[in-house]
């Protein structure tokens, strides 16, 4: 068995960043990855139509964090991409997030200013001082009509729960604009890696101190790896503890079924992402990857997304019941020495991409600064 200092389970954002940081200070790192590729859910590839597509749904990088932007720029060139989303609502096509144009098109109003938009929202919202769930969070911001048209059924399709069954934080993340800004994000930096995300991860993981073991389930081989300084785990937290607190009530995760189609056409739809908030279809959105980077091909690749209960876990389901179960696992995790739980699944918490990068960078800095202090004390 090779000597390793750092054992990392999972080759997604968290695992890759920690591997690179530890390799850069001379540590021997082994990553064990269950899938047959690196890059986690960011994995992309060139399909049969010559189009760069993402296997696990579109990933849009955006951040206000200077440290994160500086970090990712070490490993790829990036091109600006201000992501925009449209939705089919009442046989109309409207921009998301909700903005002046959305309201004018749906309700045939003639709002022209931020003040008028603010007044419209104030007149239509249902004031709730401290929203206790997702439904109250949306009603408090936009009122019952927009809630019904754009949020209620989309949330049910995405989470298999109505907004009232989810924490307020899930729906509070969704922006509502008082102007005409139709960008999905408003961060300072919005971009995509020129060579794709898989190439970005290849560059992050190219250090000679990093070894990667693909198509290997850590739980099948964990007895073979002992004597490491630290273990970083990025998978589902309940799996690590053999579901010991989930015998009667399991932690819930949502997965996605991606249904891909090829069309002999220049383009299938007018935008990269089109959402379907209503009940007329059972998928949540259609993604056409050709739009990203203005790719050229005689054909086009379209992917419909259906969120499902079974399959690869993508999203924790934040509600009081799941948080109560997770708290038991968190208490178990905190008892362990030199085992660290990192990322969305291990922390049972939704992270944007930049948050996942920052979380891993911050953890490395915290642990290594603490070690430096301990070395000085010992000396």
C-alpha positions as CSV (number, residue, x, y, z in Angstrom):
1,X,0.0,0.0,0.0
2,X,1.3,3.4,-0.9
3,X,1.9,5.9,1.8
4,X,-0.7,8.7,1.7
5,X,-1.1,11.8,3.9
6,X,-4.5,13.0,2.8
7,X,-7.4,10.7,1.8
8,X,-10.3,12.4,-0.1
9,X,-13.6,10.8,-0.9
10,X,-15.1,12.4,-4.0
11,X,-13.5,14.2,-7.0
12,X,-16.0,17.1,-7.2
13,X,-15.4,20.7,-6.3
14,X,-14.6,20.2,-2.6
15,X,-12.4,17.1,-3.1
16,X,-10.5,18.6,-6.0
17,X,-9.8,21.9,-4.2
18,X,-8.6,20.2,-1.1
19,X,-6.5,17.8,-3.1
20,X,-4.8,20.6,-5.0
21,X,-4.1,22.7,-1.8
22,X,-2.6,19.8,0.1
23,X,-0.6,18.6,-2.9
24,X,0.8,22.1,-3.2
25,X,2.3,21.9,0.3
26,X,4.0,18.6,-0.3
27,X,1.3,16.1,0.9
28,X,0.7,12.9,-0.9
29,X,-3.0,12.8,-1.7
30,X,-5.3,10.0,-2.8
31,X,-8.8,10.7,-4.2
32,X,-11.3,7.8,-4.2
33,X,-14.1,8.4,-6.6
34,X,-17.2,6.2,-7.1
35,X,-17.9,7.4,-10.6
36,X,-15.8,6.8,-13.7
37,X,-14.8,10.4,-14.1
38,X,-13.6,13.5,-12.1
39,X,-15.4,16.8,-11.7
40,X,-18.5,15.5,-9.8
41,X,-21.7,17.0,-11.1
42,X,-19.8,19.6,-13.1
43,X,-18.6,16.9,-15.5
44,X,-19.0,17.8,-19.1
45,X,-18.0,16.2,-22.4
46,X,-18.3,16.6,-26.2
47,X,-21.4,14.6,-27.4
48,X,-22.1,12.9,-30.7
49,X,-23.2,16.2,-32.2
50,X,-19.9,17.8,-31.4
51,X,-21.5,19.9,-28.6
52,X,-20.1,20.4,-25.1
53,X,-22.8,19.2,-22.8
54,X,-23.0,18.7,-19.1
55,X,-24.0,15.2,-17.9
56,X,-25.6,16.4,-14.7
57,X,-27.3,19.7,-15.8
58,X,-26.1,23.2,-16.6
59,X,-23.6,24.7,-14.2
60,X,-23.3,28.5,-14.3
61,X,-20.3,30.0,-12.5
62,X,-20.9,33.3,-10.7
63,X,-19.3,34.9,-7.7
64,X,-18.6,38.1,-5.8
65,X,-15.7,36.4,-3.9
66,X,-12.4,37.7,-5.1
67,X,-10.5,34.8,-3.6
68,X,-12.6,32.3,-5.5
69,X,-12.3,34.1,-8.8
70,X,-8.5,34.3,-8.4
71,X,-8.4,30.6,-7.5
72,X,-10.3,29.3,-10.5
73,X,-8.5,31.6,-12.9
74,X,-5.3,29.7,-12.1
75,X,-6.6,26.7,-13.9
76,X,-8.6,27.9,-16.8
77,X,-9.3,30.8,-19.1
78,X,-12.9,32.0,-18.8
79,X,-15.3,33.8,-21.1
80,X,-18.1,36.1,-19.8
81,X,-21.5,34.5,-19.6
82,X,-24.4,36.4,-18.1
83,X,-27.0,33.7,-17.7
84,X,-30.6,34.4,-18.6
85,X,-33.6,32.2,-18.0
86,X,-37.1,32.4,-19.6
87,X,-40.3,30.6,-18.6
88,X,-43.4,29.5,-20.5
89,X,-46.3,30.8,-18.4
90,X,-50.0,31.1,-19.5
91,X,-48.8,30.6,-23.1
92,X,-46.5,33.5,-22.8
93,X,-42.7,33.7,-22.5
94,X,-41.4,35.8,-19.6
95,X,-38.0,36.4,-18.0
96,X,-36.9,34.9,-14.7
97,X,-36.3,36.3,-12.1
98,X,-39.5,38.2,-11.8
99,X,-38.9,41.8,-13.0
100,X,-40.8,44.6,-14.6
101,X,-41.1,42.9,-17.9
102,X,-42.4,39.7,-16.3
103,X,-45.2,41.6,-14.6
104,X,-46.1,43.7,-17.6
105,X,-46.3,40.7,-19.9
106,X,-48.3,38.5,-17.5
107,X,-50.8,41.1,-16.3
108,X,-50.7,43.6,-19.2
109,X,-49.6,46.4,-16.8
110,X,-47.5,49.3,-17.9
111,X,-44.9,49.6,-15.1
112,X,-41.9,51.7,-16.2
113,X,-39.9,52.5,-13.0
114,X,-38.5,50.8,-9.9
115,X,-40.9,52.9,-7.8
116,X,-43.9,51.6,-9.8
117,X,-42.7,48.0,-9.5
118,X,-42.2,48.4,-5.8
119,X,-45.7,49.8,-5.5
120,X,-47.2,46.9,-7.6
121,X,-45.4,44.3,-5.4
122,X,-46.5,46.1,-2.2
123,X,-50.2,46.1,-3.4
124,X,-50.1,42.4,-4.4
125,X,-47.9,40.8,-1.7
126,X,-49.2,39.2,1.5
127,X,-47.1,40.7,4.3
128,X,-45.7,38.1,6.6
129,X,-43.2,39.4,9.1
130,X,-41.3,36.1,9.7
131,X,-42.1,33.5,7.0
132,X,-42.0,30.0,8.5
133,X,-42.0,28.1,5.2
134,X,-41.4,28.5,1.5
135,X,-45.0,29.4,0.7
136,X,-45.0,32.2,3.2
137,X,-41.6,33.4,1.9
138,X,-43.0,33.8,-1.7
139,X,-46.4,35.3,-0.6
140,X,-44.5,37.8,1.4
141,X,-42.5,38.9,-1.6
142,X,-44.8,38.6,-4.6
143,X,-48.3,37.7,-3.4
144,X,-50.7,34.8,-4.3
145,X,-51.1,35.3,-8.1
146,X,-47.4,35.1,-9.0
147,X,-47.0,32.4,-6.4
148,X,-49.6,30.3,-8.1
149,X,-48.3,31.0,-11.7
150,X,-44.6,30.7,-11.2
151,X,-43.6,29.1,-7.9
152,X,-46.1,26.7,-6.4
153,X,-46.1,23.9,-9.1
154,X,-42.5,24.4,-10.2
155,X,-41.5,23.8,-6.6
156,X,-43.7,20.7,-6.4
157,X,-42.1,19.3,-9.5
158,X,-38.6,20.1,-8.3
159,X,-38.8,18.9,-4.7
160,X,-41.9,16.7,-4.7
161,X,-43.1,19.1,-2.0
162,X,-45.2,22.2,-2.2
163,X,-43.4,25.4,-0.9
164,X,-45.4,25.1,2.4
165,X,-43.5,21.8,3.1
166,X,-40.0,23.4,2.7
167,X,-38.0,25.8,4.7
168,X,-38.4,29.5,3.9
169,X,-34.7,29.6,3.0
170,X,-35.3,27.5,-0.2
171,X,-37.6,30.1,-1.8
172,X,-36.0,33.2,-0.3
173,X,-32.9,32.4,-2.4
174,X,-34.9,33.3,-5.6
175,X,-34.4,36.9,-6.5
176,X,-37.2,39.4,-7.4
177,X,-36.1,42.5,-9.3
178,X,-37.6,46.0,-9.2
179,X,-36.1,46.9,-12.5
180,X,-35.7,45.4,-16.0
181,X,-32.6,43.4,-15.2
182,X,-33.2,40.0,-16.7
183,X,-29.9,38.3,-15.7
184,X,-30.4,35.3,-13.5
185,X,-27.5,36.3,-11.4
186,X,-26.2,39.8,-10.4
187,X,-22.7,38.8,-9.2
188,X,-19.6,40.7,-10.2
189,X,-18.0,37.7,-11.9
190,X,-20.1,35.6,-14.3
191,X,-18.3,33.3,-16.6
192,X,-17.8,29.8,-18.0
193,X,-14.5,28.0,-18.5
194,X,-13.3,28.1,-22.1
195,X,-12.4,24.4,-22.3
196,X,-15.3,23.2,-20.1
197,X,-15.5,22.2,-16.5
198,X,-13.8,18.7,-16.9
199,X,-10.7,20.4,-18.3
200,X,-10.8,22.9,-15.4
201,X,-10.8,19.9,-13.0
202,X,-8.1,18.1,-14.9
203,X,-5.9,21.2,-14.4
204,X,-6.7,21.5,-10.7
205,X,-5.8,17.8,-10.2
206,X,-2.7,17.7,-12.4
207,X,-0.2,17.9,-9.5
208,X,2.1,14.9,-9.3
209,X,1.3,14.5,-5.6
210,X,-2.3,13.6,-6.5
211,X,-3.4,10.1,-7.3
212,X,-7.0,9.4,-8.4
213,X,-8.8,6.0,-8.0
214,X,-11.9,6.0,-10.2
215,X,-14.8,3.6,-10.2
216,X,-14.1,2.7,-6.6
217,X,-16.6,2.8,-3.8
218,X,-14.7,4.0,-0.7
219,X,-16.9,1.8,1.5
220,X,-15.7,-1.3,-0.4
221,X,-12.0,-0.5,0.2
222,X,-11.8,1.6,3.3
223,X,-10.1,-1.1,5.4
224,X,-7.2,-0.9,2.9
225,X,-6.4,2.7,3.8
226,X,-5.1,3.5,7.2
227,X,-2.5,5.8,8.7
228,X,-3.5,9.0,6.8
229,X,-3.3,12.4,8.5
230,X,-6.7,13.6,7.4
231,X,-9.7,12.2,5.6
232,X,-12.1,14.5,3.7
233,X,-15.5,13.1,2.9
234,X,-17.8,14.7,0.3
235,X,-20.5,12.1,-0.1
236,X,-23.9,11.7,1.6
237,X,-23.4,12.1,5.3
238,X,-25.8,9.3,6.2
239,X,-23.9,6.8,4.0
240,X,-20.7,7.5,6.0
241,X,-22.4,6.4,9.2
242,X,-24.1,3.4,7.5
243,X,-27.6,5.1,7.9
244,X,-27.6,4.4,11.6
245,X,-30.0,7.3,12.3
246,X,-32.2,6.6,9.2
247,X,-33.6,3.1,9.9
248,X,-37.1,4.5,10.2
249,X,-36.7,7.9,8.6
250,X,-34.1,8.4,5.9
251,X,-32.6,11.7,4.9
252,X,-34.3,12.8,1.7
253,X,-32.4,13.8,-1.4
254,X,-33.7,14.8,-4.8
255,X,-32.2,13.4,-8.0
256,X,-32.7,14.3,-11.7
257,X,-33.5,12.2,-14.7
258,X,-31.9,13.8,-17.8
259,X,-33.7,12.9,-21.1
260,X,-31.5,13.9,-24.1
261,X,-32.7,14.4,-27.7
262,X,-31.0,15.4,-30.9
263,X,-32.7,17.6,-33.5
264,X,-31.7,18.2,-37.1
265,X,-32.0,21.9,-36.6
266,X,-29.9,25.0,-36.0
267,X,-31.7,25.6,-32.7
268,X,-34.6,24.1,-30.8
269,X,-35.4,27.1,-28.6
270,X,-34.5,30.7,-28.3
271,X,-32.6,30.5,-25.0
272,X,-30.2,28.2,-23.3
273,X,-32.7,27.4,-20.5
274,X,-36.5,27.5,-20.6
275,X,-38.4,26.8,-17.4
276,X,-41.9,25.2,-17.3
277,X,-43.4,26.3,-14.0
278,X,-46.9,25.0,-14.7
279,X,-48.6,21.6,-14.6
280,X,-49.0,21.2,-18.3
281,X,-45.7,19.2,-18.5
282,X,-44.0,17.1,-15.9
283,X,-40.4,18.3,-16.5
284,X,-39.0,21.4,-14.9
285,X,-36.9,22.8,-17.7
286,X,-35.3,22.3,-21.1
287,X,-31.6,23.0,-21.6
288,X,-30.1,23.5,-25.1
289,X,-26.4,23.4,-24.7
290,X,-25.5,24.8,-28.1
291,X,-26.3,28.3,-26.7
292,X,-23.4,28.1,-24.2
293,X,-20.4,29.5,-25.9
294,X,-22.3,30.0,-29.1
295,X,-21.3,26.5,-30.3
296,X,-21.5,25.5,-33.9
297,X,-23.1,22.2,-35.2
298,X,-25.5,21.1,-37.9
299,X,-27.6,19.5,-35.1
300,X,-28.6,20.5,-31.6
301,X,-28.7,18.7,-28.3
302,X,-31.7,19.3,-26.0
303,X,-32.1,17.9,-22.4
304,X,-35.3,17.8,-20.5
305,X,-34.9,17.5,-16.7
306,X,-37.3,15.5,-14.5
307,X,-36.6,15.7,-10.8
308,X,-37.1,12.3,-9.0
309,X,-36.7,10.6,-5.6
310,X,-34.5,7.7,-6.7
311,X,-31.1,8.0,-8.3
312,X,-27.8,9.8,-7.7
313,X,-28.4,12.3,-4.8
314,X,-28.1,15.9,-6.0
315,X,-30.1,18.1,-3.6
316,X,-30.7,17.8,0.2
317,X,-34.4,18.5,1.0
318,X,-34.4,21.3,3.6
319,X,-37.3,21.0,6.0
320,X,-37.5,20.5,9.8
321,X,-37.8,16.7,9.7
322,X,-34.6,16.3,7.6
323,X,-32.7,18.9,9.7
324,X,-33.6,16.9,12.8
325,X,-32.2,13.7,11.3
326,X,-29.1,15.5,10.0
327,X,-28.4,17.0,13.4
328,X,-27.8,13.5,14.7
329,X,-25.3,12.8,12.0
330,X,-23.6,16.1,12.6
331,X,-23.2,15.3,16.2
332,X,-21.5,12.0,15.2
333,X,-19.3,13.8,12.7
334,X,-18.1,16.2,15.3
335,X,-16.8,13.4,17.5
336,X,-14.3,12.2,14.9
337,X,-10.7,13.3,14.9
338,X,-9.1,14.3,11.6
339,X,-12.2,13.4,9.6
340,X,-13.9,16.3,7.9
341,X,-17.2,16.5,6.1
342,X,-17.2,18.9,3.1
343,X,-19.7,20.0,0.5
344,X,-23.4,19.8,-0.3
345,X,-24.1,16.2,0.5
346,X,-21.8,15.8,3.5
347,X,-23.2,19.0,5.1
348,X,-26.7,18.4,4.0
349,X,-26.8,21.9,2.7
350,X,-27.2,23.6,-0.7
351,X,-24.1,25.3,-1.9
352,X,-23.7,27.4,-5.1
353,X,-20.5,26.5,-7.0
354,X,-18.6,29.4,-5.7
355,X,-19.7,28.6,-2.1
356,X,-18.4,25.1,-2.6
357,X,-15.0,26.5,-3.8
358,X,-14.8,29.0,-0.9
359,X,-15.9,26.4,1.7
360,X,-13.1,24.1,0.7
361,X,-10.5,26.9,0.5
362,X,-11.5,28.2,3.9
363,X,-11.4,24.8,5.5
364,X,-7.9,24.2,4.2
365,X,-6.8,27.6,5.5
366,X,-8.4,27.0,8.9
367,X,-6.8,23.6,9.3
368,X,-3.4,24.5,8.1
369,X,-3.2,27.8,10.1
370,X,-4.2,25.8,13.2
371,X,-1.4,23.3,12.4
372,X,1.1,26.1,12.1
373,X,0.0,27.4,15.5
374,X,0.4,24.0,17.0
375,X,3.8,23.5,15.4
376,X,4.9,26.9,16.9
377,X,3.5,25.9,20.3
378,X,5.2,22.5,20.2
379,X,8.5,24.1,19.2
